[in-house]
């Protein structure tokens, strides 16, 4: 195989691992300049290249030659993967903490007594070594009618962190939103957030002060100004009685498309993709099912359970009922038909693989969808499945507990966040004082249980970052639902770890006492 440096591009063919070879050539070169362009400015950049090329080396033959302005490094190996380019490798940073490719069961210490720090302070995960910062404290921070709120980072397929990595959208179980900075200080209080339809706002992909939301039948743009918000109507959809930004789609990867649902005069729903720059619909699916009531009052209208945008701006529609029918399971609307992604649904998210092909991450086999096989040894593992050829998939992770997955990635940002949980009863993921609680041990703790991990989309690296320490068996919202930021730098999750014995009195919803936590990942 050849590494050929042309101008600023290093093209690597069939590379499982030439990291050591590359290191030998470049380690002493702090400013490698060929063909008139500087391409590696520091040894830190070269270290990033080595990390991106990590793999299993079977045999290696290295020959280096410099001629006619080209650097050619020849590596002969028996294993091969897809080509890499230097511009990709330099942006594929590895996580700054966590245990890499560790397949052992790790029981969290001090499970029954661990107490997180105050808001704005951090602790170091005692098993995996990542720093975890607390951003909220629902037991003392805000009170509504004498009741305390439970705070959420909302959902894994929606990124609560803004584009500049400075602010976070936080929801509470009374339906309100507020904005904090990444030290847990209020930036925009709930009282200054504009009223919006049920559903959720989404951040702009580049401007850290802008988010979008729906009111009535109009799409609005909100611009943060000090500790308040300036509102602008972007478009009124006169053809609909109302619109909603439903569970749980984020703004598109290209930053220009938003998924919405409109209620027609015939009580049917049009699920559509709206281009912010062109102010037009780029995809529309009209349901055969009808909605009862007002679409603006629910994040899951009619027969719709969840909505996602694919990396190439198509709609993934998860219907309320599982089954093989057209409006059942999870379907990809390709503009002409509903493609079966899942008949029996499980948690999934979308993005690009390292080759730039659209994929979705899930657990697929014939139990979930007829004609589908799972590439993992157990037959039940998490896989990275080709969106345009759903019978093709690669194993990402095997023998995992229940999960939520969060991916915004591509070759330049190949990391996804996955959070795990289990609701078995009796079991260890109950409050200490709940009937059926069992203290965790190696005999009853699962591989990856209660963990937050980063996994590379090609399956080449898994970093185990922290235990969420949430008692997920106490209810749906008690699961961590980790979400990754667009640039992969941050991972947020929700946890009731502050209350191992059970929620305090006077919670807005009994047994809900979650707070939001932050991990700096890259």
LINCOR-V142620 format. One record per backbone hydrogen bond with DSSP energy under -0.5 kcal/mol. NH is the residue of the N-H (numbers start at 1). CO is the residue of the C=O. If there is no record, write none. Layout:
# LINCOR-V142620
nh->{NH;NH}
co->{CO;CO}
This chain:
# LINCOR-V142620
nh->{3;4;4;5;5;6;6;7;9;10;11;11;12;12;13;13;15;16;22;23;24;25;26;27;29;30;32;33;34;37;39;39;40;46;47;48;49;50;51;52;53;54;57;58;63;65;67;67;70;72;72;73;73;74;74;75;75;76;77;84;86;88;89;90;91;92;92;93;96;98;99;100;101;103;107;111;113;114;120;121;123;125;125;129;130;132;133;134;135;136;140;141;144;145;147;148;149;151;152;155;158;160;162;165;168;169;170;171;172;173;175;178;179;180;181;182;184;187;188;192;193;193;197;198;200;202;204;208;210;211;212;213;215;218;219;220;221;222;223;224;224;225;228;230;232;234;234;235;237;237;238;240;241;242;243;244;246;247;249;252;255;258;260;261;262;263;264;264;267;269;270;271;271;272;272;273;274;275;276;276;279;280;282;283;285;287;287;291;293;297;298;304;305;306;307;308;310;313;315;316;317;317;318;318;319;319;320;323;328;329;330;331;331;332;333;333;334;334;339;339;341;341;342;343;344;345;349;351;352;353;356;359;360;361;362;368;369;372;379;382;383;384;385;385;386;387;388;389;392;394;396;397;402;404;406;408;410;416;417;418;419;420;421;426;427;432;433;434;437;438;444;445;449;451;452;453;454;455;456;457;459;463;464;464;465;465;466;468;469;472;473;474;475;478;479;483;485;488;491;492;493;494;495;499;500;502;507;508;512;513;515;517;518;519;520;521;521;522}
co->{73;2;11;3;71;4;9;5;6;8;4;9;10;84;2;11;82;14;18;19;20;21;22;23;26;28;40;31;37;34;32;37;32;42;43;44;45;46;47;48;49;51;55;56;74;72;65;70;67;65;70;3;71;63;72;1;73;61;75;12;10;85;85;86;88;88;89;91;521;128;464;98;462;101;105;108;110;110;134;118;132;123;130;125;465;123;518;121;516;516;137;137;147;143;144;506;142;514;171;153;155;158;167;162;180;160;178;152;176;150;172;170;188;168;185;166;181;179;179;189;189;190;214;296;245;212;210;206;207;222;202;220;218;215;235;213;232;211;230;209;222;228;225;223;221;219;232;219;217;235;236;237;263;263;216;261;244;299;246;257;252;274;272;244;270;242;262;268;264;289;262;269;285;260;270;283;258;280;256;274;275;275;273;273;271;269;285;267;291;294;295;301;318;318;247;316;314;310;333;308;315;331;306;316;317;329;303;343;325;321;342;317;329;339;315;331;332;337;332;337;330;339;330;368;368;343;361;359;409;357;353;351;385;349;383;365;365;369;376;397;362;394;360;383;392;358;358;386;389;384;382;382;421;419;417;415;413;455;406;453;404;451;402;436;436;500;501;431;434;427;441;441;446;448;466;418;463;416;461;414;456;454;99;462;452;463;452;450;450;470;429;471;472;475;476;492;490;485;519;483;517;480;515;496;497;499;504;148;509;511;495;493;133;491;131;489;519;489}
